Amino acid sequence: MKTDPESIASLPISYMVGDAQILSAISEQKPLPPFAERTIELLAALSGALRKNKRAHAMPDVAAFAFWCRRAALENMKGKYCRGKGRRLGRGVCIHFTPSNIPDLFAFSMSAGLLSGCSVILRLARKTSVQEDLICGELKELLDTEFSDFKPRIVLCRYGHEKEITDLLCSMSDARVLWGSDESVNDIKRSLLPARGVDLPFAARASAAVISAKEVLGTDQLDLVAKAFYNDTYLNDQNACSSPRIVYWMGSEEDTRKARDLFWGQMEALLKERGYQVPAETAVRKLESALILAAACGAQKISGAGTSLVRVQIPKLSPQVWEHTAAGGLFIESRGQDLAGLDSVLDKTCQTVCTVGVDEQLIADFVLEHRLSGVDRIVPVGHTLDFALTWDGIDMIDAMSRTITGGR
């Protein structure tokens, strides 16, 4: 398929940022070094525009993105990344495929591509969102005015499942970032990159929380802990790979029983206060998963608060529990005096472990000592959705850029 403007303009592609003319010539853009000053200026300006936009104030995820890409944060990332990295340039064009279940993920992915020094083609999910409209609108305004020099480097577009379009866009790219289910990631991989192209696949994962029973029983800020856990899970309906679906309690049986009652009681009150509701389809899927878990894993108890919170207590975790999780407020609970009872689920499925009152270093040491195949992130409660440039164990800046060796 040809890449001239007329041929590309004839394709059923709609553009949120950029157009067919820009897309046809994007491969001609020269790469930049990672964290180029002009890139930082653009993203910092986008941050400022979003923070001034009153509509963004009502969208926590947009506010989080704006906070992430403010200048001070980007300078901090640059300082950490560039130290001792040598001479690098972006690989060229990086194409991104993002899903609809996390509406602002496209903005983080695009930013990572730009910070690596690449030009960006990004295929948006077919389902639109108010977050997307807001971010793209502010970005387009900047590219049309003070950052017109960056306009030829960014295309955000949408099209259906036409493989010939994906084939074409991938053939124009030097790196590819894939977010989605295993099925969708593998499907897109059928469209070939050039021989030297690099894939960054971020396929389906799941996550767990480790909570100290004594911490819950001893804290006078349980309401803050519950709000942080709510943000990790219910803000995105538990759809993010980093949202905990397993809750592992560390402590004695008696302490855990008391701590569970306190913690989940606080969560139930918070869910009622926030008016969280789940669609009937999600509620049925959660109940079905809970019953399958009960049959497959010998559940001790199924409990919850209506359809918004369902808990399944099982005596012993095993890798198969990951197969029966569901989004929308289903939590698999187990208990142990130490981390040994968590070992079996810290496999390749497990991306993030979030903690309440448990030393993060203790978990990191456990993963390393037992040479476990899972766990790429360990974060305190309330931070599972924090985007980082190293994700799923992949340094995105390194992967989307290249090192130039030799000389002085």
C-alpha positions as CSV (number, residue, x, y, z in Angstrom):
1,M,0.0,0.0,0.0
2,K,1.4,3.4,-0.9
3,T,2.2,6.1,1.7
4,D,1.6,9.2,-0.4
5,P,-0.9,11.7,0.9
6,E,-3.6,10.9,-1.6
7,S,-3.4,7.1,-0.9
8,I,-3.5,7.6,2.8
9,A,-6.3,10.2,2.6
10,S,-8.4,7.6,0.8
11,L,-8.2,5.3,3.9
12,P,-11.1,5.2,6.4
13,I,-9.0,6.9,9.1
14,S,-10.3,9.7,11.3
15,Y,-7.8,12.1,13.0
16,M,-8.0,13.6,16.4
17,V,-4.5,15.2,16.0
18,G,-2.7,15.4,12.7
19,D,-3.9,14.5,9.3
20,A,-3.2,12.3,6.2
21,Q,-0.5,14.7,5.0
22,I,1.4,14.6,8.3
23,L,1.0,10.8,8.5
24,S,2.4,10.3,5.0
25,A,5.5,12.3,5.9
26,I,6.1,11.3,9.5
27,S,8.9,8.9,8.7
28,E,10.9,11.9,7.4
29,Q,11.1,13.5,10.8
30,K,14.6,13.2,12.4
31,P,14.8,11.6,15.8
32,L,15.5,13.7,19.0
33,P,17.6,12.7,22.0
34,P,15.6,11.4,25.0
35,F,14.2,14.2,27.2
36,A,15.0,16.9,24.6
37,E,14.3,20.3,26.0
38,R,11.7,21.1,23.3
39,T,9.8,17.9,24.1
40,I,9.8,18.8,27.8
41,E,8.5,22.3,26.9
42,L,5.6,20.8,24.9
43,L,4.5,18.3,27.6
44,A,4.9,21.0,30.3
45,A,2.7,23.4,28.3
46,L,0.1,20.6,27.9
47,S,0.2,20.1,31.6
48,G,-0.4,23.8,32.2
49,A,-3.2,24.0,29.7
50,L,-5.0,21.0,31.3
51,R,-4.6,22.3,34.8
52,K,-6.1,25.6,33.8
53,N,-9.1,23.9,32.1
54,K,-12.1,23.8,34.5
55,R,-13.5,20.6,32.9
56,A,-10.3,18.8,33.8
57,H,-10.8,19.5,37.5
58,A,-13.7,17.1,37.6
59,M,-11.6,14.3,36.0
60,P,-9.1,12.7,38.4
61,D,-7.4,10.8,35.7
62,V,-6.8,13.8,33.5
63,A,-5.6,15.7,36.6
64,A,-3.2,12.9,37.3
65,F,-1.8,13.0,33.8
66,A,-1.4,16.8,34.0
67,F,0.5,16.4,37.3
68,W,2.7,13.7,35.9
69,C,3.9,15.8,32.9
70,R,4.5,19.1,34.7
71,R,8.0,20.5,34.1
72,A,9.3,19.7,37.6
73,A,8.3,16.0,37.3
74,L,9.8,15.7,33.8
75,E,13.0,17.3,34.9
76,N,13.2,14.8,37.7
77,M,12.6,11.9,35.3
78,K,15.3,13.3,33.0
79,G,17.8,13.6,35.9
80,K,17.2,10.0,36.9
81,Y,17.2,8.6,33.4
82,C,20.0,10.5,31.6
83,R,22.7,10.0,34.3
84,G,25.3,7.7,32.8
85,K,23.2,6.8,29.8
86,G,25.6,8.0,27.1
87,R,24.5,9.3,23.7
88,R,21.1,8.3,22.5
89,L,18.5,9.1,19.9
90,G,15.0,8.0,19.4
91,R,14.6,5.0,17.0
92,G,12.4,7.0,14.6
93,V,8.6,6.5,14.5
94,C,6.9,4.6,17.3
95,I,3.3,3.4,16.8
96,H,1.1,2.9,19.8
97,F,-2.1,0.8,20.2
98,T,-4.1,1.6,23.3
99,P,-7.4,0.1,24.8
100,S,-10.5,1.9,25.9
101,N,-10.7,0.6,29.5
102,I,-8.2,3.2,30.7
103,P,-9.3,6.4,29.0
104,D,-6.1,8.5,29.6
105,L,-3.6,5.7,28.9
106,F,-3.1,7.0,25.4
107,A,-1.7,10.3,26.8
108,F,0.9,8.6,28.9
109,S,1.9,6.2,26.1
110,M,2.2,9.1,23.6
111,S,4.3,11.1,26.1
112,A,6.7,8.2,26.7
113,G,7.2,7.9,22.9
114,L,7.9,11.6,22.6
115,L,10.3,11.6,25.6
116,S,12.2,8.8,24.0
117,G,12.9,11.0,21.0
118,C,10.5,9.3,18.6
119,S,7.8,10.7,16.4
120,V,4.4,9.2,17.4
121,I,1.6,7.5,15.5
122,L,-1.1,6.4,18.0
123,R,-4.2,4.5,17.2
124,L,-7.0,5.4,19.7
125,A,-9.6,2.9,20.8
126,R,-12.8,2.9,18.9
127,K,-14.7,4.0,22.0
128,T,-14.4,7.7,22.5
129,S,-14.1,9.4,26.0
130,V,-14.4,12.9,27.4
131,Q,-10.8,12.5,28.7
132,E,-9.6,11.9,25.2
133,D,-11.5,14.8,23.7
134,L,-10.1,17.2,26.4
135,I,-6.5,16.1,26.1
136,C,-6.5,16.0,22.3
137,G,-8.2,19.3,22.1
138,E,-5.6,21.1,24.3
139,L,-2.7,19.3,22.5
140,K,-4.1,20.3,19.1
141,E,-4.3,23.9,20.2
142,L,-0.6,23.9,21.2
143,L,0.5,22.2,17.9
144,D,-1.5,24.8,15.9
145,T,0.2,27.7,17.7
146,E,3.5,27.9,19.7
147,F,4.5,24.3,19.0
148,S,4.0,24.1,15.3
149,D,7.5,22.6,15.0
150,F,6.1,19.5,16.7
151,K,3.0,19.2,14.5
152,P,4.7,16.9,11.9
153,R,5.8,14.5,14.7
154,I,2.4,13.5,16.2
155,V,-0.6,11.7,14.7
156,L,-3.5,10.5,16.9
157,C,-6.0,8.6,14.8
158,R,-8.9,6.1,14.9
159,Y,-10.0,3.4,12.5
160,G,-11.7,0.0,12.7
161,H,-10.1,-3.4,12.5
162,E,-8.8,-3.0,8.9
163,K,-5.7,-5.1,8.9
164,E,-4.4,-3.4,5.7
165,I,-4.3,-0.1,7.6
166,T,-2.5,-1.7,10.6
167,D,-0.1,-3.4,8.1
168,L,0.7,0.0,6.5
169,L,1.2,1.9,9.8
170,C,3.4,-0.8,11.3
171,S,5.5,-0.9,8.1
172,M,6.2,2.8,8.6
173,S,7.3,2.4,12.2
174,D,10.6,1.6,14.0
175,A,9.0,0.6,17.4
176,R,5.6,-0.5,18.5
177,V,3.9,-0.2,21.9
178,L,1.0,-2.6,22.4
179,W,-1.5,-2.3,25.3
180,G,-4.4,-4.7,25.6
181,S,-5.5,-8.3,26.1
182,D,-3.2,-11.2,25.0
183,E,-5.5,-11.7,22.1
184,S,-5.4,-8.1,20.9
185,V,-1.6,-7.9,21.3
186,N,-1.0,-11.1,19.4
187,D,-3.5,-10.0,16.7
188,I,-1.7,-6.8,16.1
189,K,1.7,-8.6,16.0
190,R,0.5,-10.3,12.9
191,S,1.2,-7.0,11.1
192,L,4.9,-6.9,10.6
193,L,7.4,-4.2,11.6
194,P,10.5,-3.6,9.6
195,A,13.2,-6.2,10.3
196,R,14.9,-4.0,12.9
197,G,11.6,-2.9,14.5
198,V,11.2,-3.3,18.3
199,D,8.1,-4.4,20.1
200,L,7.0,-3.3,23.6
201,P,4.1,-5.6,24.5
202,F,2.0,-4.7,27.5
203,A,-0.5,-7.6,27.6
204,A,-3.0,-8.7,30.2
205,R,-1.7,-8.8,33.8
206,A,-3.2,-8.7,37.3
207,S,-2.2,-7.5,40.7
208,A,-2.3,-8.1,44.4
209,A,-2.4,-6.2,47.7
210,V,-0.5,-7.3,50.9
211,I,-2.1,-5.8,54.0
212,S,-0.7,-6.0,57.6
213,A,-3.6,-6.9,59.9
214,K,-1.8,-5.1,62.8
215,E,-1.4,-2.0,60.7
216,V,-5.2,-1.9,60.1
217,L,-6.0,-2.5,63.7
218,G,-3.5,0.1,64.9
219,T,-4.0,3.0,62.5
220,D,-6.2,6.0,63.3
221,Q,-6.3,6.8,59.6
222,L,-8.2,3.8,58.2
223,D,-10.4,6.2,56.3
224,L,-7.4,7.4,54.3
225,V,-6.2,3.8,53.7
226,A,-9.7,2.9,52.4
227,K,-9.8,6.0,50.1
228,A,-6.3,5.1,48.7
229,F,-7.5,1.5,48.1
230,Y,-10.7,2.8,46.4
231,N,-8.6,4.9,44.1
232,D,-6.4,1.9,43.2
233,T,-9.5,-0.3,42.4
234,Y,-12.8,1.4,41.9
235,L,-11.8,4.5,40.1
236,N,-11.3,2.4,37.0
237,D,-13.7,-0.4,37.9
238,Q,-10.7,-2.6,38.7
239,N,-9.9,-2.8,34.9
240,A,-6.3,-1.7,35.1
241,C,-3.7,-4.5,35.2
242,S,-2.2,-2.8,38.3
243,S,-5.5,-2.8,40.3
244,P,-5.4,-5.4,43.0
245,R,-7.7,-8.4,42.7
246,I,-6.0,-10.6,45.3
247,V,-5.8,-9.3,48.9
248,Y,-3.3,-11.2,51.1
249,W,-3.5,-10.5,54.8
250,M,-0.4,-10.9,57.0
251,G,-1.1,-11.7,60.6
252,S,-2.6,-14.1,63.0
253,E,-6.0,-15.6,62.3
254,E,-7.6,-13.5,65.1
255,D,-6.0,-10.2,64.1
256,T,-6.9,-10.8,60.4
257,R,-10.6,-11.5,61.3
258,K,-10.8,-8.2,63.2
259,A,-8.8,-6.3,60.6
260,R,-11.0,-7.6,57.8
261,D,-14.2,-6.4,59.6
262,L,-12.7,-3.0,60.1
263,F,-11.2,-2.5,56.6
264,W,-14.1,-3.8,54.6
265,G,-16.6,-2.0,56.8
266,Q,-14.8,1.2,56.0
267,M,-14.8,0.3,52.3
268,E,-18.5,-0.5,52.3
269,A,-19.2,3.0,53.9
270,L,-17.0,4.6,51.3
271,L,-18.8,2.8,48.4
272,K,-22.1,3.9,49.7
273,E,-20.9,7.5,50.1
274,R,-19.5,7.6,46.5
275,G,-22.6,5.9,45.1
276,Y,-20.6,3.3,43.3
277,Q,-22.8,1.0,41.1
278,V,-22.0,-1.8,38.8
279,P,-23.9,-2.8,35.6
280,A,-26.0,-5.9,35.9
281,E,-23.8,-7.8,33.5
282,T,-20.7,-7.1,35.7
283,A,-22.6,-8.1,38.8
284,V,-23.5,-11.5,37.2
285,R,-20.0,-12.1,36.0
286,K,-18.6,-11.4,39.5
287,L,-21.1,-13.8,41.1
288,E,-20.2,-16.4,38.5
289,S,-16.5,-16.0,39.2
290,A,-17.1,-16.2,42.9
291,L,-19.0,-19.4,42.7
292,I,-16.4,-21.0,40.4
293,L,-13.7,-19.9,42.9
294,A,-15.7,-21.5,45.7
295,A,-15.9,-24.8,43.8
296,A,-12.3,-24.8,42.5
297,C,-10.4,-23.5,45.5
298,G,-12.5,-24.6,48.5
299,A,-13.7,-21.1,49.5
300,Q,-14.3,-20.6,53.2
301,K,-16.7,-17.8,52.7
302,I,-18.3,-15.5,50.1
303,S,-19.4,-12.2,51.4
304,G,-19.8,-8.5,50.4
305,A,-22.0,-5.4,50.2
306,G,-24.6,-5.8,47.5
307,T,-23.2,-6.0,44.0
308,S,-20.5,-3.4,44.5
309,L,-18.2,-5.5,46.7
310,V,-17.8,-9.3,46.6
311,R,-15.1,-11.1,48.7
312,V,-14.1,-14.7,48.4
313,Q,-12.0,-16.1,51.2
314,I,-9.9,-19.1,50.3
315,P,-7.6,-21.0,52.6
316,K,-4.7,-21.3,50.2
317,L,-3.7,-19.3,47.1
318,S,-2.8,-21.1,43.9
319,P,-1.9,-19.9,40.3
320,Q,-5.4,-20.9,39.1
321,V,-7.1,-18.2,41.1
322,W,-6.0,-15.7,38.5
323,E,-8.2,-17.4,35.9
324,H,-11.3,-16.7,37.9
325,T,-10.9,-13.0,38.8
326,A,-13.4,-10.4,37.6
327,A,-13.5,-6.6,37.4
328,G,-15.9,-4.3,39.2
329,G,-15.2,-5.1,42.8
330,L,-14.3,-8.8,43.2
331,F,-11.6,-9.6,45.7
332,I,-10.0,-12.9,46.5
333,E,-8.7,-13.0,50.1
334,S,-6.2,-15.3,51.9
335,R,-4.1,-15.1,54.9
336,G,-0.6,-16.0,56.2
337,Q,1.9,-15.1,59.0
338,D,4.5,-14.3,56.3
339,L,4.8,-14.0,52.6
340,A,5.2,-17.7,51.9
341,G,1.4,-18.1,51.3
342,L,1.6,-15.5,48.5
343,D,4.4,-17.3,46.7
344,S,2.3,-19.3,44.3
345,V,0.5,-16.3,42.7
346,L,3.6,-14.1,42.2
347,D,4.0,-15.7,38.8
348,K,4.1,-14.1,35.3
349,T,0.5,-13.0,35.7
350,C,1.3,-10.7,38.6
351,Q,2.4,-7.2,37.7
352,T,2.1,-5.1,40.8
353,V,2.0,-5.7,44.6
354,C,0.6,-2.8,46.6
355,T,1.2,-2.6,50.3
356,V,-0.5,-1.5,53.5
357,G,1.9,-1.6,56.5
358,V,4.3,-4.0,54.9
359,D,7.8,-3.0,54.1
360,E,8.3,-2.9,50.3
361,Q,11.9,-4.0,50.6
362,L,10.7,-7.2,52.4
363,I,8.6,-8.1,49.3
364,A,11.4,-7.1,46.9
365,D,13.8,-9.4,48.8
366,F,11.2,-12.2,48.8
367,V,10.8,-12.0,45.0
368,L,14.6,-11.9,44.4
369,E,15.4,-14.6,46.9
370,H,12.8,-17.0,45.5
371,R,13.6,-15.9,41.9
372,L,9.9,-15.5,41.1
373,S,8.7,-14.9,37.5
374,G,6.2,-12.2,38.4
375,V,6.1,-8.8,40.2
376,D,7.5,-5.9,38.3
377,R,6.3,-3.1,40.7
378,I,5.9,-2.8,44.5
379,V,4.1,0.4,45.5
380,P,2.3,1.7,48.6
381,V,-1.5,1.6,48.5
382,G,-2.9,4.5,46.5
383,H,-0.2,4.4,43.9
384,T,-0.9,1.4,41.7
385,L,-2.2,3.6,38.9
386,D,0.9,5.9,38.9
387,F,2.4,5.7,35.5
388,A,6.1,5.2,35.2
389,L,8.5,5.0,32.2
390,T,9.6,1.6,33.4
391,W,6.4,-0.6,33.0
392,D,6.0,-4.4,33.2
393,G,9.8,-4.5,33.7
394,I,10.5,-2.7,30.4
395,D,12.4,0.6,30.3
396,M,10.3,2.3,27.7
397,I,12.9,5.1,27.0
398,D,15.7,2.6,26.5
399,A,13.5,0.4,24.3
400,M,12.3,3.2,22.0
401,S,15.8,4.8,21.7
402,R,19.2,3.6,20.6
403,T,22.8,4.2,21.9
404,I,25.5,5.6,19.7
405,T,28.9,4.3,20.8
406,G,32.5,5.3,19.8
407,G,34.3,8.5,19.8
408,R,34.8,10.5,23.0
